[in-house]
């Protein structure tokens, strides 16, 4: 399948990759037909998705089954009046129906809006009215359906609510009954264009209401680099990405790039993350490829890994935050596997990555993906020199790169603010070393300017997190007459340190940071709290902490 879209599929160096990597984009590309159905026609018994759950259920879906299920789902949605351009929100956790519904909606030319099960009534109302959502398909737990029921009177465009079960409240349609009785699927006469909206995410909104990130039908092809050249997948891979389907990381690791690479996607449908359960799944199901945030790897290495046979693991990748060197070293020592980092946004596919032919530098995001022209811009508009901090930008003077979003839906002002003069501004600050590796500093709004230094919160947070007293922390700047700003740490303490909040612990933490990173970065102000303000996706809202300290 990969050969259909990429002429050269093997690379020996970054120079080779940059020079020869190119994706051939078909006209009217549709992932449902051109990848899923194509696999079903060529290799109907090929493994597509191995779905398991925490109740002991397990089913290996072949491409023949996946085509059958997605066709039936598409036909059922057609019977409800869903078609080209219609907005459909999926609140399906890790249920297999997420894959059925997503691919079915692609086949119909509709717009998929994945969402987390943590949405409240207010969140659902906002999304339905912002995007004119026509249908919601959800898991049937009361905590989800109750919020939808509360929201429905305030959502005038919402015509259908569909539950996959087990709960079936009044007014909800039965997904299982619907696909069981579906007529044979008839492909719509109107094909999608490559420029049509296929997928839309509501971003976390760390500084305001969520933005609607719109991706076109070519977006899955942008993940060829993710699946084949970052995850390093092949047709015998069994790949697990640990992510909820409501977030963009699921598109990165649980669908597009993996299927194009021919890998079998492993899904573990669980309600509560337990490191021991993940290790048991890797052992029992012989998972070969794992992608997870550094935090997950921290949890895994704290388990007694010697109890598990992880010999099936071939390759591991990580993204979402900077990787602590000690986690990298410990995981390498235990498994013999190097953790390969990557970086991107909801608005992009992977923009920076550590590829198989490279030597990883723990904590670095890697080097630019050749499908993007990456630069670092200083506040005065210059391209940053090596070692100098700048905002990560994508230059688009040669056209929109494959994988970059179309814009913020119905928000020209925000789109223009982020993407103008043929430059897309990511809002993330980094620096580049002499070998071309990029190192994350922080969000542009979060960078602290103290006594002439630019201090990124990520590095200070990472330093604090290596102290046993710290469970979680947020670094912000507070106004200071002499220094402009000073570093503040807002810290949640571990249970062993509760009740020890005082000058001695504060000095101990400050001294610890001075030893781990540059001394000028240490937090001069430390506050202990029971919780940190966060978005529903779990990102810390530093803007709230800063507002309180003004």
C-alpha positions as CSV (number, residue, x, y, z in Angstrom):
1,X,0.0,0.0,0.0
2,X,2.8,2.4,0.9
3,X,4.3,2.0,-2.6
4,X,1.1,3.4,-4.1
5,X,1.9,6.8,-2.6
6,X,5.7,6.8,-2.1
7,X,8.1,5.7,-4.8
8,X,11.1,5.3,-2.5
9,X,10.2,3.5,0.7
10,X,13.6,2.9,2.3
11,X,16.1,5.5,3.4
12,X,19.6,5.3,4.8
13,X,20.2,8.8,6.0
14,X,18.5,12.1,6.6
15,X,20.0,13.5,3.5
16,X,18.5,10.7,1.5
17,X,15.1,11.3,3.1
18,X,15.1,15.0,2.4
19,X,16.2,14.6,-1.2
20,X,14.0,11.7,-2.2
21,X,10.9,11.6,0.0
22,X,7.7,12.6,-1.9
23,X,4.1,11.6,-1.6
24,X,2.0,11.1,-4.7
25,X,-1.4,12.5,-3.9
26,X,-4.3,11.0,-6.0
27,X,-7.2,13.1,-7.2
28,X,-10.2,12.9,-4.9
29,X,-8.3,10.8,-2.3
30,X,-10.5,9.1,0.2
31,X,-8.9,7.0,3.0
32,X,-12.0,4.8,3.2
33,X,-11.9,3.7,-0.4
34,X,-8.2,4.1,-1.3
35,X,-6.7,2.5,1.7
36,X,-9.3,0.4,3.7
37,X,-11.2,-0.9,0.8
38,X,-8.1,-1.3,-1.3
39,X,-6.6,-3.6,1.4
40,X,-9.8,-5.5,1.5
41,X,-9.7,-6.1,-2.3
42,X,-6.0,-7.1,-2.4
43,X,-5.6,-8.9,1.0
44,X,-9.0,-9.5,2.5
45,X,-7.6,-11.8,5.3
46,X,-4.9,-9.3,6.2
47,X,-5.1,-8.2,9.9
48,X,-6.3,-4.6,10.4
49,X,-7.2,-4.1,14.0
50,X,-6.7,-6.3,17.1
51,X,-9.3,-4.9,19.5
52,X,-9.1,-6.0,23.2
53,X,-10.7,-4.6,26.4
54,X,-10.2,-4.8,30.1
55,X,-13.0,-7.3,30.5
56,X,-11.1,-10.0,28.7
57,X,-12.7,-9.6,25.2
58,X,-10.6,-9.8,22.1
59,X,-11.3,-9.8,18.4
60,X,-8.9,-9.6,15.4
61,X,-10.6,-7.7,12.6
62,X,-9.4,-8.4,9.0
63,X,-9.8,-5.9,6.2
64,X,-12.6,-7.9,4.8
65,X,-14.5,-7.5,8.1
66,X,-13.5,-3.9,8.4
67,X,-14.9,-3.2,4.9
68,X,-18.1,-5.0,5.8
69,X,-18.6,-3.1,9.1
70,X,-17.7,0.3,7.6
71,X,-20.0,-0.2,4.6
72,X,-22.9,-1.2,6.9
73,X,-22.2,1.8,9.2
74,X,-22.0,4.2,6.2
75,X,-25.3,2.8,4.9
76,X,-27.0,3.2,8.3
77,X,-25.7,6.8,8.5
78,X,-27.0,7.4,5.0
79,X,-30.4,6.3,6.1
80,X,-30.3,9.0,8.7
81,X,-29.6,11.6,6.1
82,X,-25.9,12.0,6.7
83,X,-23.9,12.9,3.6
84,X,-21.3,15.1,2.1
85,X,-20.1,17.9,4.4
86,X,-22.3,17.0,7.4
87,X,-20.7,17.4,10.8
88,X,-20.8,14.3,13.1
89,X,-19.3,14.2,16.6
90,X,-17.9,10.9,17.9
91,X,-17.7,10.3,21.7
92,X,-16.6,6.7,21.5
93,X,-13.6,6.3,23.8
94,X,-11.7,3.3,22.6
95,X,-14.7,1.3,21.4
96,X,-14.3,-0.5,18.0
97,X,-17.2,1.6,16.8
98,X,-14.9,4.6,16.6
99,X,-13.1,3.0,13.7
100,X,-16.3,1.8,12.0
101,X,-17.8,5.3,12.3
102,X,-14.8,7.3,11.3
103,X,-14.1,5.3,8.2
104,X,-17.8,5.2,7.3
105,X,-18.0,9.0,7.5
106,X,-15.0,9.3,5.3
107,X,-16.7,7.2,2.7
108,X,-19.7,9.5,2.9
109,X,-17.6,12.7,2.5
110,X,-18.9,13.8,5.9
111,X,-16.8,15.6,8.6
112,X,-15.6,13.6,11.6
113,X,-15.3,15.5,14.9
114,X,-13.7,13.2,17.5
115,X,-14.4,14.2,21.1
116,X,-13.5,13.1,24.6
117,X,-16.0,11.5,26.9
118,X,-15.1,14.2,29.5
119,X,-17.2,16.8,27.8
120,X,-19.8,18.5,30.0
121,X,-23.2,19.9,28.9
122,X,-21.6,23.3,28.3
123,X,-18.8,21.8,26.1
124,X,-21.3,19.8,24.0
125,X,-23.5,22.9,23.5
126,X,-20.5,25.0,22.5
127,X,-19.3,22.4,19.9
128,X,-22.7,21.7,18.5
129,X,-23.5,25.4,17.8
130,X,-19.9,26.3,16.7
131,X,-19.9,23.6,14.1
132,X,-23.6,23.0,13.3
133,X,-23.2,19.4,14.4
134,X,-26.0,17.2,12.8
135,X,-25.4,13.9,14.7
136,X,-23.6,12.6,17.7
137,X,-22.5,8.9,18.0
138,X,-21.6,8.0,21.6
139,X,-20.8,5.3,24.0
140,X,-23.8,4.5,26.1
141,X,-22.6,5.1,29.6
142,X,-24.8,7.4,31.6
143,X,-22.0,9.9,32.3
144,X,-21.9,10.6,28.6
145,X,-25.6,10.2,27.6
146,X,-26.8,12.4,30.5
147,X,-24.7,15.3,29.4
148,X,-25.9,14.9,25.8
149,X,-29.5,14.8,27.0
150,X,-29.0,18.0,29.0
151,X,-27.4,19.7,26.0
152,X,-29.9,18.7,23.3
153,X,-32.5,21.5,24.0
154,X,-29.7,24.1,23.3
155,X,-28.4,22.4,20.1
156,X,-30.9,23.3,17.3
157,X,-28.8,21.7,14.5
158,X,-28.5,18.3,16.3
159,X,-30.9,15.9,14.4
160,X,-29.8,12.5,15.6
161,X,-28.1,11.0,18.7
162,X,-26.9,7.4,18.4
163,X,-25.7,5.2,21.1
164,X,-23.6,2.1,20.6
165,X,-24.8,0.8,24.0
166,X,-25.1,-0.5,26.6
167,X,-27.4,2.3,27.6
168,X,-30.2,3.4,25.2
169,X,-32.0,6.4,26.7
170,X,-35.2,7.7,25.2
171,X,-34.6,9.5,22.0
172,X,-31.3,7.7,21.2
173,X,-31.1,5.5,18.2
174,X,-29.5,2.0,18.5
175,X,-26.2,1.8,16.5
176,X,-26.0,-2.0,16.6
177,X,-29.6,-2.4,15.4
178,X,-29.0,0.2,12.7
179,X,-26.0,-1.5,11.1
180,X,-27.5,-5.0,11.5
181,X,-30.5,-3.9,9.4
182,X,-28.6,-1.6,7.0
183,X,-29.2,-1.9,3.3
184,X,-26.3,-2.7,1.0
185,X,-24.0,0.4,0.8
186,X,-24.2,2.6,-2.2
187,X,-21.3,4.8,-2.8
188,X,-22.3,8.5,-3.0
189,X,-22.4,9.9,-6.5
190,X,-20.7,13.1,-5.4
191,X,-17.1,12.3,-4.6
192,X,-15.2,14.4,-2.1
193,X,-12.4,16.7,-3.4
194,X,-9.0,16.7,-1.8
195,X,-9.8,20.2,-0.4
196,X,-13.0,19.2,1.4
197,X,-13.0,19.1,5.2
198,X,-12.6,15.5,6.4
199,X,-11.7,15.8,10.0
200,X,-12.0,18.5,12.7
201,X,-10.7,18.8,16.2
202,X,-11.6,21.3,18.9
203,X,-8.3,22.3,20.4
204,X,-7.8,22.4,24.2
205,X,-8.2,26.1,24.6
206,X,-5.3,26.8,27.1
207,X,-5.9,30.5,26.5
208,X,-9.5,30.8,25.6
209,X,-12.4,28.9,23.9
210,X,-11.4,25.9,21.8
211,X,-10.5,26.5,18.2
212,X,-11.8,24.3,15.4
213,X,-8.9,22.8,13.5
214,X,-10.0,21.7,10.1
215,X,-8.1,19.1,8.0
216,X,-8.8,18.1,4.4
217,X,-9.1,14.7,2.8
218,X,-5.3,14.5,2.1
219,X,-4.5,14.6,5.8
220,X,-4.1,10.8,6.2
221,X,-1.3,10.9,3.6
222,X,0.5,13.4,5.7
223,X,0.8,10.6,8.3
224,X,2.9,8.4,6.0
225,X,6.0,9.8,7.7
226,X,4.4,9.2,11.1
227,X,3.6,5.5,10.5
228,X,6.3,4.3,8.2
229,X,9.3,6.5,9.0
230,X,8.8,7.6,12.7
231,X,7.0,4.6,14.1
232,X,9.1,2.5,11.7
233,X,6.3,0.2,11.0
234,X,6.1,-2.7,8.5
235,X,3.5,-5.2,7.5
236,X,4.3,-7.6,10.4
237,X,4.1,-4.8,13.0
238,X,1.5,-4.9,15.8
239,X,1.4,-1.3,16.9
240,X,0.0,0.3,20.1
241,X,-0.3,4.0,20.6
242,X,-1.7,4.9,24.0
243,X,-4.2,7.7,23.4
244,X,-7.9,8.4,23.8
245,X,-9.7,8.6,20.5
246,X,-11.0,12.1,21.4
247,X,-7.5,13.6,20.8
248,X,-5.4,14.2,17.8
249,X,-2.8,11.6,18.9
250,X,-5.3,8.9,18.0
251,X,-5.2,10.0,14.3
252,X,-1.4,10.0,14.6
253,X,-1.1,6.5,16.0
254,X,-4.3,4.5,15.8
255,X,-5.5,4.8,12.2
256,X,-4.0,6.5,9.1
257,X,-0.2,6.1,8.9
258,X,-0.5,2.7,10.5
259,X,-2.9,1.3,7.9
260,X,-1.0,2.8,5.0
261,X,2.1,1.1,6.4
262,X,0.2,-2.2,6.5
263,X,0.6,-2.6,10.3
264,X,-1.9,-4.3,12.5
265,X,-3.3,-1.7,15.0
266,X,-3.6,-2.8,18.6
267,X,-6.4,-1.3,20.6
268,X,-6.7,-1.7,24.3
269,X,-10.2,-0.5,25.4
270,X,-9.8,0.2,29.1
271,X,-11.3,2.6,31.6
272,X,-8.3,3.1,33.9
273,X,-4.7,3.2,32.9
274,X,-2.7,0.6,34.8
275,X,1.0,0.2,33.9
276,X,1.0,-3.5,34.8
277,X,-1.9,-4.1,32.4
278,X,-0.1,-2.5,29.5
279,X,3.0,-4.6,30.2
280,X,0.8,-7.7,30.4
281,X,-0.8,-6.8,27.0
282,X,2.6,-6.3,25.4
283,X,3.7,-9.7,26.6
284,X,0.5,-11.7,25.9
285,X,-0.3,-10.1,22.5
286,X,3.3,-9.8,21.4
287,X,3.1,-6.1,20.6
288,X,6.0,-5.1,18.4
289,X,5.7,-1.3,18.4
290,X,4.7,1.2,21.2
291,X,4.1,4.9,21.2
292,X,3.3,6.8,24.3
293,X,4.0,10.1,26.1
294,X,7.1,10.2,28.3
295,X,4.9,10.2,31.4
296,X,3.6,6.7,30.4
297,X,7.2,5.4,30.0
298,X,7.9,6.8,33.5
299,X,5.1,4.7,34.9
300,X,6.2,1.6,33.0
301,X,9.8,1.7,34.3
302,X,8.5,2.0,37.9
303,X,6.9,-1.4,37.5
304,X,8.9,-4.6,38.0
305,X,9.5,-5.0,34.3
306,X,11.5,-8.2,34.9
307,X,8.2,-10.0,35.5
308,X,7.2,-9.5,31.9
309,X,8.5,-10.9,28.6
310,X,8.8,-7.8,26.4
311,X,11.0,-9.6,23.8
312,X,8.4,-8.9,21.1
313,X,9.0,-5.2,21.3
314,X,11.0,-3.9,18.3
315,X,10.6,-0.1,18.4
316,X,9.3,2.6,20.7
317,X,8.5,6.2,20.1
318,X,7.4,9.1,22.3
319,X,5.9,12.6,22.0
320,X,3.8,15.1,23.9
321,X,6.5,16.5,26.3
322,X,10.3,16.5,26.6
323,X,11.8,13.1,27.5
324,X,13.8,13.0,30.7
325,X,17.3,11.5,30.1
326,X,16.9,9.2,33.1
327,X,13.7,7.7,31.7
328,X,15.5,7.2,28.3
329,X,18.5,5.5,29.9
330,X,16.5,3.3,32.3
331,X,14.2,2.1,29.5
332,X,17.2,1.4,27.2
333,X,18.9,-0.6,30.0
334,X,15.8,-2.7,30.7
335,X,14.7,-3.3,27.1
336,X,17.6,-2.5,24.8
337,X,15.3,-0.1,22.9
338,X,16.0,3.5,22.3
339,X,13.0,5.9,22.7
340,X,12.6,8.0,19.5
341,X,11.0,11.4,20.1
342,X,8.7,13.4,17.8
343,X,6.8,16.6,17.8
344,X,3.7,18.1,16.2
345,X,0.4,19.8,16.8
346,X,-3.3,19.2,16.3
347,X,-2.8,21.6,13.3
348,X,-0.1,19.4,11.8
349,X,1.1,15.9,11.4
350,X,4.6,15.2,12.8
351,X,6.7,18.2,12.0
352,X,9.9,17.1,13.8
353,X,11.1,13.6,14.5
354,X,13.9,11.2,15.4
355,X,14.0,8.7,12.5
356,X,15.4,5.2,12.5
357,X,18.6,6.1,10.7
358,X,19.4,8.8,13.4
359,X,21.2,8.6,16.7
360,X,18.6,9.9,19.2
361,X,19.5,12.8,21.6
362,X,17.2,12.3,24.7
363,X,15.1,15.4,25.2
364,X,15.4,16.5,21.6
365,X,12.4,16.5,19.3
366,X,14.6,15.5,16.4
367,X,14.9,17.0,13.0
368,X,12.4,18.4,10.4
369,X,10.1,16.1,8.6
370,X,10.9,16.8,4.9
371,X,7.3,17.5,4.0
372,X,7.5,20.7,6.0
373,X,9.9,23.7,5.6
374,X,10.7,24.4,9.2
375,X,12.4,27.5,10.5
376,X,13.0,29.2,13.9
377,X,12.1,32.9,14.0
378,X,13.3,35.3,16.7
379,X,11.0,38.0,18.1
380,X,12.5,40.5,15.7
381,X,11.7,38.3,12.7
382,X,15.2,36.8,12.0
383,X,15.9,33.2,11.4
384,X,17.5,32.0,14.6
385,X,21.2,30.9,14.6
386,X,22.2,27.5,16.1
387,X,21.8,27.7,19.9
388,X,19.4,30.7,19.7
389,X,15.8,30.4,20.7
390,X,13.0,31.1,18.2
391,X,9.4,30.2,17.5
392,X,9.0,27.1,15.3
393,X,7.3,28.1,12.1
394,X,6.4,26.4,8.8
395,X,7.0,28.3,5.6
396,X,4.3,27.8,3.0
397,X,5.4,29.9,0.1
398,X,5.5,26.7,-2.0
399,X,1.9,25.9,-1.1
400,X,0.2,24.2,1.8
401,X,2.3,21.2,2.9
402,X,0.7,17.8,3.1
403,X,-0.7,17.4,6.7
404,X,-1.0,21.1,7.6
405,X,-4.5,22.2,8.5
406,X,-6.8,24.2,6.3
407,X,-7.3,26.8,8.9
408,X,-9.5,27.5,12.0
409,X,-13.1,26.8,10.9
410,X,-15.3,29.9,10.8
411,X,-12.5,32.0,12.4
412,X,-10.6,33.9,9.8
413,X,-9.1,36.3,12.4
414,X,-7.5,33.5,14.4
415,X,-6.3,31.8,11.2
416,X,-4.8,35.0,9.9
417,X,-3.1,35.6,13.2
418,X,-1.4,32.2,13.2
419,X,-0.8,31.9,9.4
420,X,0.1,34.9,7.4
421,X,2.7,36.1,4.8
422,X,3.3,32.4,3.9
423,X,4.4,31.5,7.4
424,X,2.4,29.4,9.9
425,X,3.4,30.2,13.5
426,X,3.2,27.2,15.8
427,X,3.4,29.2,19.0
428,X,6.1,26.9,20.2
429,X,9.6,28.0,21.1
430,X,12.7,25.9,20.5
431,X,16.4,26.0,19.8
432,X,18.5,24.1,17.3
433,X,21.9,22.6,18.0
434,X,24.9,22.4,15.7
435,X,23.8,18.9,14.5
436,X,20.3,20.2,13.4
437,X,18.4,18.7,16.3
438,X,15.6,20.8,17.8
439,X,15.0,21.2,21.5
440,X,11.7,22.4,23.0
441,X,11.6,25.4,25.3
442,X,7.9,26.1,25.8
443,X,4.9,27.9,24.4
444,X,5.7,31.4,23.2
445,X,3.2,32.9,25.7
446,X,4.8,30.9,28.5
447,X,8.5,31.8,28.0
448,X,9.7,33.8,31.0
449,X,12.0,36.8,30.5
450,X,14.1,37.3,33.6
451,X,17.2,39.6,33.9
452,X,17.7,39.3,30.2
453,X,17.4,35.5,30.1
454,X,14.6,33.7,28.2
455,X,13.6,30.7,30.4
456,X,11.3,28.0,29.1
457,X,9.0,26.4,31.6
458,X,9.5,22.9,30.3
459,X,13.1,22.6,31.3
460,X,12.5,23.8,34.9
461,X,9.4,21.6,35.2
462,X,11.5,18.6,34.0
463,X,14.1,19.4,36.6
464,X,11.6,19.6,39.4
465,X,9.9,16.4,38.4
466,X,13.1,14.5,39.1
467,X,12.7,15.3,42.8
468,X,10.7,12.7,44.8
469,X,8.6,15.4,46.5
470,X,7.0,16.6,43.2
471,X,4.0,14.8,41.7
472,X,3.2,17.6,39.2
473,X,4.2,21.2,38.7
474,X,3.7,24.3,36.5
475,X,6.3,26.9,35.9
476,X,5.2,30.5,35.2
477,X,6.7,34.0,35.5
478,X,5.6,36.5,38.1
479,X,6.2,40.3,37.8
480,X,9.4,41.6,39.5
481,X,10.5,45.2,39.7
482,X,14.2,44.4,39.4
483,X,14.3,41.3,37.1
484,X,11.1,42.0,35.0
485,X,9.9,38.5,35.9
486,X,11.0,35.7,38.2
487,X,10.4,32.0,38.0
488,X,7.5,30.6,40.0
489,X,6.8,27.0,40.6
490,X,3.3,25.8,41.5
491,X,3.7,22.3,42.9
492,X,1.6,19.3,43.9
493,X,3.5,17.3,46.5
494,X,3.7,13.6,46.8
495,X,2.0,12.0,49.7
496,X,5.3,11.4,51.5
497,X,6.0,15.2,51.6
498,X,2.5,16.4,52.5
499,X,2.7,18.5,55.7
500,X,6.3,19.4,55.1
501,X,5.6,22.6,53.2
502,X,8.0,25.1,54.5
503,X,11.3,27.0,54.1
504,X,13.4,23.8,54.3
505,X,11.6,22.0,51.5
506,X,11.5,25.2,49.4
507,X,15.3,25.6,49.7
508,X,15.7,21.8,48.9
509,X,13.7,22.1,45.7
510,X,15.5,25.3,44.7
511,X,18.9,23.7,45.2
512,X,17.8,20.6,43.3
513,X,16.9,22.7,40.3
514,X,20.2,24.5,40.4
515,X,22.0,21.2,40.3
516,X,19.9,19.7,37.5
517,X,19.8,22.7,35.2
518,X,21.4,26.2,34.8
519,X,21.3,27.9,38.3
520,X,19.6,31.1,37.0
521,X,16.5,29.1,36.1
522,X,15.7,28.1,39.6
523,X,12.2,29.1,41.0
524,X,12.5,32.0,43.3
525,X,8.8,31.7,44.2
526,X,7.3,28.3,45.2
527,X,3.6,27.7,46.0
528,X,2.2,24.3,47.0
529,X,-1.3,23.4,45.8
530,X,-3.6,20.5,45.8
531,X,-4.4,20.7,42.1
532,X,-3.5,22.7,38.9
533,X,-5.9,24.4,36.5
534,X,-6.2,22.3,33.4
535,X,-8.1,21.9,30.2
536,X,-10.3,18.9,29.6
537,X,-7.4,17.3,27.6
538,X,-5.2,17.6,30.7
539,X,-3.0,20.5,29.6
540,X,-2.0,22.9,32.3
541,X,-3.6,26.3,32.0
542,X,-0.6,28.5,33.0
543,X,-2.6,31.5,31.8
544,X,-4.9,31.1,34.9
545,X,-1.9,30.9,37.3
546,X,-0.3,34.0,35.7
547,X,-3.7,35.9,35.9
548,X,-3.8,35.2,39.6
549,X,-0.3,36.5,40.2
550,X,-0.7,39.8,38.3
